[in-house]
Amino acid sequence: MRHIKEYYSNKVNQLGILRLDKEFILETSAVGESKIYLTEIKELHETGQHFFVKISTGESLVLPKTQVDTQLLKEQLFKLLPEHKVIVKEDLQWKWF
């Protein structure tokens, strides 16, 4: 927990804009801009409260369902990801402890 607070506190709860493209996801916030190519996405995990987009570097983009249009995101992501052989997992009962 100390590591997370020390290194990630400035990244948590940042309002951002998410843009989906045929080739990448673009995330823009006050901290900066990140472009994640769909070819680098390895897994998409859906829980009851979040989407976790795991990329090849081991990092994940965490998207709280309360902050995104869940249905639109699912439609667009699930349409784009199969051609990139992304593993999709769903565990709607999973919770943070």
Salt bridges, closest charged atoms under 4 A:
ASP21 OD1 - ARG19 NH2 3.47
GLU43 OE1 - HIS45 NE2 2.44
GLU46 OE2 - LYS65 NZ 2.71
GLU46 OE1 - LYS74 NZ 3.28
GLU83 OE2 - HIS84 NE2 3.79
